[in-house]
């Protein structure tokens, strides 16, 4: 067992370095997500958005899970609003 005293005080430098590491890691994840979204849009244009199995195909190509691509597609769709006249998706 690891005996760690979680109530022990931590110096400010350590706290700041941990926070900086989290910021860097989360920024990297955000960059990867934005890049993947661009790739998903390109592949959706190439394969067709409403065809059966497209999300799974894109997931295999990008090396991520199908649920990740499904969430990406939903996030992309949520970034558009429906035109009140024709119902076509338009950027917000």
N, C-alpha and C positions, 0 to 999 in steps of 0.2 A: 504494500500500500504506500501511496505517496502521502507523506505528512506535510500538508501545506496549510499554513496559517492564513486563511482568507481575510482575517481581520487585521493583519499586520499593516502598518502604515507603509505607503509607497511614496517614494520621492517624486517631486514634480517632473524631473527630467524623464523618468521612466513613464509616467503618465502621458507626457507630451509625445514621447516616441511611439507609444502604443497607438495613440490617437492618430498620429501621422501615418502610421502603417495602415490603420483601418481606412483612412481617407484615400491613400494611394491604392489599396486593394479595391475599394469600392469604385474609384474612378476608372481603374482598369476594367472592372466588370461592366461598367456603364459604356465604356468604349467598345468592348467586345459585343455588347447587346446592340448598340447602334450600328455597328458594322454588319452584324448578323441580320438586322432588320433590312438593311440595304440589299443584302444578298437574297433575302426572302422575297422582297419586292421584285427583283430581277427574275428569280426563278418562277414566281407566280405568273409573271408576264409570259415567260417562256412556255410553261406547262399548262396554263389555264387555271383560273382560280376555283372554279366550281366542279372540276372533274374529280372523280372518286380516286382516292389514294395519293393525291398531290402532296398533302402534308407529310405523309410517311416517306414519300420519295425525296422531298426536300430535306427531311430529317436525316435520311441515310446519306444524302450528298454532303450535308454540312457536319455530319458526325455528332448530332445531338438527338435527344429523344423527341418523339412525335408530340408529346405534350408541350415541350418547349416551343416547337413551331406553331402549335395550336394557340398558345398564349401570345406568341409574336403576331400571328395573323389577327387575333382579336384586338390586340393593342393597336395595330395599324388601322383596323376598321374603326376603332373608337376614336382615332385621331381625325376622322372625317365626320361631317354633318350631312344630313339629307337636305337636298334642295326642296323648298316648300312647293315649288311648281311641278317639277318633274320627278322628284324622289331620287335623283342621281347623287352619288356621294361627292361632296365638294370639300376641299380643305377648310378647316376652321380658322 
